[in-house]
Structures are given as structure tokens and as C-alpha cells.
């Protein structure tokens, strides 16, 4: 089978023969490929593979959010001692296979990647005894007459388990979801919001890899500059083989291209510099960090990387991302388990967050200096009970 370029040349009237027309009168043609953007499918599984499994920025951002939010202590308040102690024990050891921190890490990671997360409560005598995190991509919601979830179906290993939400004091499934402007049930994941930047960043990595694999073979054309501009089929095959053998691959990077017989190399593609390659990749990484609510400094992205800025970024990360996420999750879990443990409130214990120690110390100094407040009022001002 003849080479594609050879057949195109013959179709254009430029047949490689022993006696060819001079270069000035020989017909010429240009070959262009229409490029279209290829986007990652907007489903949780595809985004998880393209993002969390293959992109270092997304992987680190998800881990920072999940591990940081799971490490925030949750303190039960507003219930009797029995309900609070039982709830604390359940959250500390939700099931025999994992601790509370590990369970919450998986829960927060599901929210970042899928936008939704599910908790299963295994109850005995009307009280939950164990909690398990279920994979959101395996869960299917069955709506009731009012459109809200009446049951959930969890499918794994060719089997399906139905969880009816009615019939017990505590529904067996708690669904957590981030806000979605066009969906009443599924949440909008930061991973999906950052999908465009994710594809750009992955494409930049693929460009780098291809550039290493084809270091001395950029896209271009060999043009005859001499008067006798012709190649036989054997010469064409020999030239192509020499290029692939001697100039392709990372081991041949930077090797000069030796041309003879009036051959001249004309690049056809834009260079990385012309495409602002490095800047585009850095901008995509910052957009990914923005979608997840992680300051770029914490991901090691270029910026004002000083100790003072890092401390400020860490405090902003807790205040704007981790604490709101932990508070919303704690509120949902407390409301879900209230029929079994009483009117329990779960609140993040901000005093035990090391990143906020400076803020708490400043607050204590100001309250301590307020001589017009009593001891009880000072304790109330900083969030302590009387």
C-alpha cells in the first residue's frame, strides 16, 4: 500500500518520477487537519479517572479538602448526656473496618468528585449502631409521588439492594449534595465545574509527553529547495525510515537534522512559546484550585510563596472552605440521627484547629480586656457555655 502522502501527491498532480517539473512550475498543496476540542464526559466516573487518578493538581486539592475537613473535631451539643455520648461514640467508631476520620474523608472526597455522598445507617432496636459510606455512582434514587426520594437502590457485583426511606425512626440513607442550580437531587461537584481547566491541564501534560517522545520531530514539512525537486518511492521510503530511526524519541532530543539534495525543513505548527504554553497550564491549574476552594499557595503553584502569605492562605482555606463544609455536613448528620439520639447539634470545635490559634488568641485578649463584661458574658462571647 502506498504511503498516504505519496497518494495525496499523485492526486495533486505531483507524481514522483525520474523526470519531474522544476520547482517553480511543480504543483504544490498544503494539508491541514481540522482540530476539535475533545472534552471529558461530564459523569462522575469519567471525571474521577481524568481528574483524581491522572491529574496531580486535582488529586492534591481533593485530598487537602477531604483530609482537612475530616480532621476538624465535631462536638455534640444541645442534648442529654446519654444522647451526646452515644453519638460521639458512633462518630468515633462508625463501623468495625474504619474510624470516624476515615469515614468522613471518603464522604468529603465523594462530594468533591461527584457532588453527592451517601451514608448508610445500620440500626438495631431503632438506634443506628454502624455507619457506612456508599459509592455515589452505584446509587440510584427512586422518587415518590411528591418527587422526593422514597427509596434508594444500591447496585454492586450484579446485586441490588433497596433502601426504603420510610418505616423506621431513622431513614437508612442520608444523601449529602452540594448545590446544583438545575438539579433537585444530584449535586454539582467542583470537579465538574473545573472540567474545562482539567482538560486543558491534562492536554498540556500530554503535549509535554509527546514533545519528549518526538523531541526532534515537530510537525512540519520537508520542502525541495533545489531545481530537481523529485523523489522516487524508494527514496521517499528511505528518507522516512531515517527520520524515524535517527530523530524520533527522547534519546534523540536536540540532535541536528542533516538534509541533502536541496531539502529544507518548514515547521507548520505553532511553537509552545507562541501558544503561551506554560502560562496556559499555570492558569488552568489555578482555575482548578479556585473551583475546589483551595488557595494556589497550598498546592505549590507559582505565586507569592512566603511564610506570611502561606499562613494567611491556610487560615482563609479553613474559614472559606473547610469549616463551612464541615458545618453543613455536621448539621445534616445531626438532623438525620435526631430521632434516635435526641435534638443533638454537631458543631466544629474551632478551638482545636491549629491554623486558627492566632485568631482565637486575639479574641481572648480583646474579651479579657473588656472590664465591663462579667465572667459569664465573656465565656458566652467566645462561644463557651456558662
N, C-alpha and C positions, 0 to 999 in steps of 0.2 A: 504494500500500500504506500502510495506516495505521501510525502510529508504535506501537512496542511498548507504550509507557507508556499511550497512548490506548486500545489494545485491552485492556490489563490493567484500566484504569479502567472501561471498559464492562463487562468480565466481573465486576468487583466491584460493579456497580450504580451507579457514579458516571459517568453519561453527561454529557459536556459539552454542555449545551443552553442556550438563551436563558433559560429559567426553571428554575433549579436549586434544590434544597432548601437551606435555611440551613445554615451551617457546623456548628451544634450538632447537627443531625439527619442531615447527609450522611454516608454510609458512608465509611470510610477503610480503608486497607490499608498494610502495610509489606512491602517487597521486600528479601529477603536472599539473598545468593549464598554457598553453602557453599564455603569455600576449603579446598583440599587442597594440601599441600606438593608441589612438583614438584622432584624430585631429578635431578641429572646422572647419566646412566648410568655404572655403575662399570666402564668399559673404558678402556684407555689412550688411545685416540684422542679420546673424548669428554672425558676429564679434561684431556688436553693442550690442547684447544681452549678449554674453560671456565676452565682454570687458567692455564697458562703463556702462552697467547695473549691472554687477556682480563682477567687479574687481576694488578695491579701487585705485590701482596704476594707471590704465588706466583712470579711471574716473577723478582723480585729474590732471593727465597730460593733458587730453583733455581740462579740464576747465582752467588750467593755460594758455595754448596756446590760446584758444579762447577768454577768458576774457582779457588777457594781450594784444593781438594783436588788439582787438576791442577798447581798451581804448587808443590806440595811435591816437592822433589827425591827421587828414588829411587836408592839406592846399592846396586849388586850386591856381595854378599859371599859367602864360602864356596865359591869356585870358582877354577879356574885362571885365569891372566891372559887366556888366549885366549877362554874362555867368557864371562868377565865383560865384556871389552872388546867382544865381538861383541853381547852382549845390550844393553849400553849404547848401542851404535851403532844397533841396531834400534829401541830405545825412543825414541831421539832423533829418528830419521827413519824412522817406520814404513812410509811409502809415499810415492810421488812427489808427492802432492797436498796433504799436510798434515804438520805436525810432531807431535812426541810430545805436547806440551801440548794442542794442538787435539784430538788423538785422545782423550786422557783426559777432556777437557771434555765431549765428546759421550757418552763412556761413563758418566761420573758423572751427567750430565743424564738419560740413559735410566733409570738406577737410581732417581733421584728421581721421575721421572714415571711410569715403567712398572713399577718394581720389579725388572726384569730388563734385562740388557745382554748383547750378543754381540760377540765378537771373532773375526774370520776370519784364519787364518794361511795365507799362500801360500808353500808350501815348494818348494825346489829342492835335489835331492840329499840329501833327508832333513833339511834345516835350513830353518826359516822365514826367508824373505827380506823379506816385507812383511806388515803387519798392517792390517786394515780393521775399522771398527766398522759393524755391521749393525743395521738398524732392528728393534726387538723386535716391533712389531706385524705385521711381514711374515714372521716366523719361526714355523714350526710344528715341533713335536717329534714324532718317531716313536719310540715306546717299543719296547724289545727284549723278549725273553721274561722277563727279570727285572724289567721295569717301568722300568728306567732308560733314558736316551736312547741309541738305537742309531744314529739319523741325524736330521738336521735338513733341512727343506725351506724354502728362501727364495724367496718369490714377489714379483715386481715386474714391472710392464709387461706383464702377461699371460704371463710366463715363470716357470718354477720351476726351481730348482737344488737338487739333493740333495747333502748333505754326509754321507757315511758316516763315523762316528767311529772305525771300525776300519780297519786297512790301512796305517798309517804310524806312525812313531815319535811324531809329534806329531799329535793329533787336529785336524782343520781348524777346529773351532768350540770356543771357550771360552764357556761360559754363566756369567754372574755374576748372582746373585739375592740379594735381601735376604730375611731370614727371613719365612716365611709360616706361621702356625700350622695352616692347614688345607689347604695345597697343597704337594706334594713337589717341584714343578718351578718354577712361577711364583712370583716374589717379591711381597711386599706393599709397594707403593710408599707413601712418605709422602704423595703426592698423594691416594691413595685414603683413607688414614687421616684426612686433613684435608678430605674431600669435603663433609661437613656444614657445617663452618665456611666452606668455599669457596662453597657455595651461598648461605649467609646473607650473606656479604660481597658477592657478586655481586648478590643481591637488593637489598641496601642501596644499591648503586650504581645499579641500575635504578630504585629509588624516587626517588633524587635526580634522575635524568634526567627521570623522569615528572613530578616536582614542578616542575622548571623548565619543562617543556613545557606543563604545565597549572597554572601558578602560582596563578591566581585561580579555578580550578575544582576545588576539593576535592570529594570525594564528599559528597553531601547531598541535600536536597530543598527545593523551594520550596513553602511552605505558605501557604494563604489565611488571613489573619487577619481579613478583613472579613466583613460579613454576606452579601454577594452573591458566594459562592465558586463561580465558574463560569468556564470558558474555552471558547471555540469552537475548532474545528480551526484556523482561520486565526490566531487569537490565539496558540494553542499553537505553531504553526509560526514565527510572527514572534518570539516570546519565545526559542525555541530558537536561531534564527538570530542574534539579537542577542547572546546569551551566547557563542556560538561565535566570532562576529566580533570582539567587543569585549573579551572577558575570557579568551580562551584564548591560551596561548603565553607564552614568557619575556618578550616585549616588553610584555605587559600585566601583569606581576607587580606586585602591590601596588595595582592600580587598584581604587578602591572600586566596589562593586556597587550600582547605583541601582535600586531597586524601587519599584513603584507599584501602586495598586489593591489594597492590603491584602496584598501578597506579603511573606513573611518567609522568611529562609534558615535552615534547620535542618541543621547538619552531622550526618552519620551515622557517619563513620569516626573511628577513634581518631587523635589527632594524633601526630606523631613524638615529641613530648615524653612523651606518655602511654605510648608504646611503648618508652621508653628507647632511642631510635633510635641516637643517637651512641654510647652505651655498648655496645649490641649489636654495632655494626660494629667498634668497637675490640676487643671481646672476641673476635670472630671472627678478626680479623687476628692477635691474639696466639696463638690456637689454631693457626692456620696456621703461624706461626713455630715453635711448640712441636713440631708434627709433623715439621718439617724439621730440627729441632735448631739453629735459628738464634736467637740472643738478640734479643729485640724491639728493643733499642737499635740493633743493626746495620741494622735495616730502617727506622729513623726513626719507629717507633711511639711513642706517648706513654709517658713513664716518666721515670726519673731520668737524664736526659741530661746527664751531666757527663763531663769528660775522664777522671777516675779510673774511673768506672763503665764508660766505653766501653773503656778498656784492659783491665779485668778481664773484660768480656764478650767481647772479642776473644780473650783467652787461653783462656777457657772454650770458645769456639767451636772453636778449634783442638784443644784437649785432648779434648773430648767428642764432636765431630762429624767434623772433617776428618781428623785423624790416624788414628782407628780406621778410617774409610772407606778412606783411602789404604793403610793397613797390610793390611787384608783383601784389597783389590784386588791389591796387590803380591804378597802370598802366593799368591793364586790364579794370577796370571800366571807367577810363578816356577815353581810346581808344574807348570803346563801346558807350559812350554817346557823343563823339566828334561831330557827325553830328548835334546834337541838341543844344549843348552848346558851340560849337567852340573848337579850339585847346587848351583844358584845360589840365593842368598837375596836378596830385594829388601827393603830397609829404608828408611823415610823418614829423610832427613837432617835431624834436628831442629835441628842447629846452624845451618842456613841459613834458618831460619824467623825472620823479624824480630820477630814478635809474641811469641816465647818467649825473646828475648835476655835479658830481665831474669831469668828463671828460670835460664837457663844461667850467667849471671854470678854469681848467688848460689850455685849449686852449685860452681862453680870456686873461689870464695872459701873455702867450707867445706872442700873437699877439699885445697886448698893449705895451709890452716891445720892439717891433720892431720899432725903431725910423725911419728907412729908408722907412717905408710904410706910404702912405697918409691915411687919414680917409676913403676914398672910397675904397682903396685897402684892408684896414683892414676889412671893412664890407664885401667885397667880399670873403676874406679869410675864414671868419667864416660862409659864406652862406647867408648873408643878402643882400638885394638889395641896390643899391647906395642911 
